[in-house]
């Protein structure tokens, strides 16, 4: 996958001039059992602002599970979402919101789509259910992939060529830092919740090291497991 730039758990697709991020889980802070604030609002707004400065995309697409709670919409979540929308508007960028399985109350904040086609034909959906439309490439979230390398868990992207309906699939890590991630080292297709992931052996992990400003593209899991 050469026409993509990976950074901070998001992906920029130059061919579509679009920035895509999934699984923000806004409101996780407000609904947690931890009495001390996790700093969710500042973390999300600072990182999105940095991504907008870096890529200046025409579109920012939130690929589902924008919200965390199913049954209530905390005031803090409303404020955080409003701040993110304002950042995108001030950048002269269009915000597109795609619905995920957590987003039962998202209609109160936005006009979400079930799936969204980018300018290059890529289809963005959350990944919790099969998309209606066919596409040459799908970008999804939902499973929060991570990989353990030398005892350290790292969020990762998973890239599969022609692995769903003969099309390519890119699975994004959760954008929120407050999700531990699902370790994919020994998982098989049936272990994933997304119906777009039916086989893991051909999936290539992609790991971003922000401190070193390096992106590491590994061989398919069938080969990479032997090296771990």
C-alpha positions in Angstrom: 0.0 0.0 0.0 2.1 2.9 -1.3 -0.5 5.6 -1.6 -1.1 6.1 2.2 0.6 8.0 5.0 0.3 6.6 8.5 0.6 8.7 11.6 -0.8 8.8 15.1 -3.3 6.0 14.5 -4.8 7.8 11.5 -4.3 7.4 7.8 -4.0 10.1 5.1 -4.9 8.9 1.6 -3.3 11.4 -0.9 -5.3 9.9 -3.9 -8.5 11.1 -2.1 -7.0 14.0 -0.2 -8.7 12.5 2.9 -7.7 11.9 6.5 -9.5 8.9 8.1 -9.6 8.0 11.8 -11.7 5.5 13.6 -12.9 4.6 17.2 -12.5 7.9 19.0 -14.9 6.7 21.7 -15.6 10.3 22.8 -17.1 10.2 26.3 -15.1 7.3 27.5 -13.5 9.6 30.0 -16.9 10.8 31.4 -18.2 7.2 31.7 -15.1 5.6 33.2 -14.9 4.5 36.8 -11.7 6.5 37.3 -12.4 9.7 39.3 -9.4 11.5 37.9 -9.9 12.9 34.4 -8.1 11.0 31.7 -7.6 14.2 29.7 -9.6 12.9 26.7 -10.8 16.2 25.4 -7.3 17.8 25.3 -5.7 14.6 23.9 -8.2 14.3 21.0 -8.3 18.0 20.0 -4.5 18.4 20.1 -3.9 15.4 18.0 -6.6 16.2 15.4 -5.2 19.7 15.2 -1.7 18.4 14.5 -3.0 16.1 11.8 -4.9 18.9 10.1 -1.7 21.0 10.2 0.3 18.2 8.8 -1.9 17.1 5.9 -4.4 19.9 5.2 -6.9 17.4 3.9 -10.1 18.2 1.9 -12.0 15.8 4.1 -11.8 14.3 7.6 -13.7 11.1 7.9 -14.5 9.6 11.3 -15.0 5.9 10.6 -17.4 5.0 13.4 -17.6 4.6 17.1 -17.2 8.3 17.4 -19.0 8.0 20.7 -18.4 5.6 23.5 -21.6 5.2 25.6 -24.7 3.5 24.1 -27.3 4.8 26.4 -26.3 8.4 27.3 -24.6 11.4 25.8 -22.4 13.1 28.5 -22.1 16.9 28.3 -18.3 16.4 28.1 -18.7 14.3 25.0 -20.9 17.0 23.3 -18.3 19.7 24.1 -15.4 17.5 22.8 -17.3 16.7 19.5 -18.1 20.4 19.1 -14.5 21.3 19.6 -13.4 18.8 16.9 -16.0 20.1 14.5 -14.8 23.6 15.0 -11.2 22.6 14.4 -12.1 21.0 11.1 -14.3 23.9 10.1 -11.5 26.4 10.9 -9.2 24.4 8.7 -11.5 24.8 5.7 -12.1 21.0 5.7 -15.2 19.0 5.4 -16.1 16.7 8.3 -17.8 13.4 7.4 -19.1 11.1 10.2 -19.7 7.4 9.7 -21.8 5.5 12.1 -20.4 2.7 14.3 -22.1 0.2 16.6 -21.5 2.4 19.6 -23.1 5.4 17.9 -26.7 5.0 18.9 -26.9 8.7 19.9 -24.7 10.2 17.2 -27.7 11.6 15.4 -28.0 14.2 18.2 -24.6 15.6 17.2 -24.3 15.0 13.5 -25.8 13.5 10.3 -23.9 10.2 10.1 -23.6 8.0 7.1 -23.5 4.2 7.2 -20.6 4.2 4.7 -18.9 6.8 2.7 -17.1 6.7 -0.6 -13.9 8.8 -1.0 -12.9 10.6 -4.2 -10.6 7.7 -5.2 -13.3 5.1 -4.8 -12.2 3.9 -1.4 -15.2 3.0 0.9 -15.0 4.0 4.5 -17.2 2.1 7.0 -16.9 1.2 10.6 -16.5 -2.5 9.9 -19.0 -4.0 12.4 -21.3 -5.2 9.6 -20.9 -5.9 5.9 -21.0 -2.8 3.7 -23.7 -2.5 1.0 -21.5 -1.1 -1.7 -18.6 -2.7 -3.5 -15.3 -0.9 -3.7 -11.6 -1.5 -4.7 -10.6 -0.8 -1.1 -12.2 -0.6 2.3 -11.0 1.3 5.3 -12.5 0.2 8.6 -12.0 0.3 12.3 -13.9 -1.6 15.0 -11.4 -4.3 16.2 -8.8 -1.9 17.7 -5.8 -4.0 16.4 -2.5 -4.0 18.3 0.6 -6.2 18.1 3.1 -7.4 20.7 6.7 -7.0 19.6 9.5 -7.9 22.1 7.0 -7.8 25.0 5.6 -4.3 24.1 2.1 -3.8 22.9 1.7 -1.3 20.0 -1.3 -0.2 18.1 -1.1 -1.3 14.5 -2.8 -1.1 11.2 -3.6 -4.2 9.2 -3.4 -4.2 5.4 -4.8 -7.0 3.3 -4.6 -7.2 -0.5 -7.7 -8.7 -2.1 -8.9 -10.2 1.2 -12.6 -9.1 1.1 -14.8 -9.5 -2.0 -11.6 -9.4 -4.0 -10.8 -5.9 -2.6 -8.1 -4.6 -0.3 -8.9 -3.9 3.3 -7.1 -1.5 5.7 -8.1 -1.9 9.4 -7.2 1.1 11.5 -6.2 1.1 15.2 -8.4 2.9 17.7 -7.7 6.6 17.6 -8.4 6.9 21.3 -5.4 6.2 23.5 -7.7 4.8 26.2 -8.4 1.5 24.4 -5.9 -1.3 25.1 -6.3 -2.9 21.7 -6.8 -6.4 20.6 -3.5 -8.2 20.2 -3.5 -9.9 16.8 -0.3 -12.0 17.1 -2.1 -15.4 17.4 -5.6 -14.5 16.2 -7.4 -16.1 13.3 -10.1 -14.7 11.1 -12.9 -16.0 13.3 -11.5 -14.1 16.3 -12.2 -10.8 14.7 -15.5 -9.1 15.2 -15.5 -7.5 11.7 -17.0 -9.5 8.9 -14.5 -7.8 6.6 -11.7 -9.8 8.2 -12.1 -13.5 7.4 -8.5 -14.5 7.2 -5.5 -13.1 9.1 -2.6 -14.9 7.5 -2.4 -12.5 4.5 -2.8 -9.3 6.7 0.4 -7.2 6.9 0.9 -5.3 10.2 1.9 -1.7 9.9 3.4 -0.1 13.0 4.0 3.6 13.5 6.8 4.9 15.8 6.0 8.5 16.4 9.1 9.2 18.4 11.4 8.0 15.6 9.0 9.4 12.9 9.2 5.9 11.2 6.6 3.6 9.8 7.4 -0.1 9.8 5.6 -2.4 7.3 5.9 -6.0 8.2 5.4 -9.2 6.2 2.0 -11.0 6.3 1.1 -12.4 9.7 1.6 -16.0 8.4 5.3 -15.1 8.0 5.6 -12.5 10.7 4.4 -14.8 13.5 7.5 -16.9 13.0 9.7 -13.9 13.8 7.9 -12.8 16.9 
